[in-house]
């Protein structure tokens, strides 16, 4: 069945460091892929998405590229800020209007 | 902002008591979901609805029931709360069939003592 695997956290970085959070998936066909972010005490919100192979989603300085050959959708940001501290979830679209979720990766940015 | 509210936002209850959580949306979205979030488990789907009076089970539905009598309201009921149901509960809606994007409410923190 479909599944999403994310790197375990927490990931701790210094401000202005480069960020990568790995996400790989198993799926039939070519599902849409998503990154959601959850700030402390809040619900999840969509960060970016990609709907087909080689698409790059981007938002707020974050990017992720849909790599069909490696079944990956890694999240990257060139220079993180303290305000990026949050939990990040990778997800893929399931056929019956559901999302399949990764376990989430907590990101801690230190000033 | 998809206009999703959840009530209550925090609740402490005793084992064995019934509890109902409410999700209200103002966007006329057809699909609604209830998730629970626990450390180490990410988000797990409890139940979802694909229209008024149309609901289905998710992966962790045991001990939970839902109802949807109006498009805007989706209720989650714990018939007899247990300590294992202590969690943060999120409601989400799904707007666009082509995008699969889900919008989330702020969550309800439930503690069962």
Boltz contact constraints between the chains, C-beta under 6 A:
constraints:
  - contact:
      token1: [A, 32]
      token2: [B, 100]
      max_distance: 6.0
  - contact:
      token1: [A, 43]
      token2: [B, 90]
      max_distance: 6.0
  - contact:
      token1: [A, 43]
      token2: [B, 104]
      max_distance: 6.0
  - contact:
      token1: [A, 43]
      token2: [B, 105]
      max_distance: 6.0
  - contact:
      token1: [A, 43]
      token2: [B, 106]
      max_distance: 6.0
  - contact:
      token1: [A, 43]
      token2: [B, 107]
      max_distance: 6.0
  - contact:
      token1: [A, 44]
      token2: [B, 104]
      max_distance: 6.0
  - contact:
      token1: [A, 46]
      token2: [B, 101]
      max_distance: 6.0
  - contact:
      token1: [A, 93]
      token2: [B, 100]
      max_distance: 6.0
  - contact:
      token1: [A, 97]
      token2: [B, 31]
      max_distance: 6.0
  - contact:
      token1: [A, 97]
      token2: [B, 94]
      max_distance: 6.0
  - contact:
      token1: [A, 101]
      token2: [B, 42]
      max_distance: 6.0
  - contact:
      token1: [A, 101]
      token2: [B, 43]
      max_distance: 6.0
  - contact:
      token1: [A, 103]
      token2: [B, 42]
      max_distance: 6.0
  - contact:
      token1: [A, 104]
      token2: [B, 42]
      max_distance: 6.0
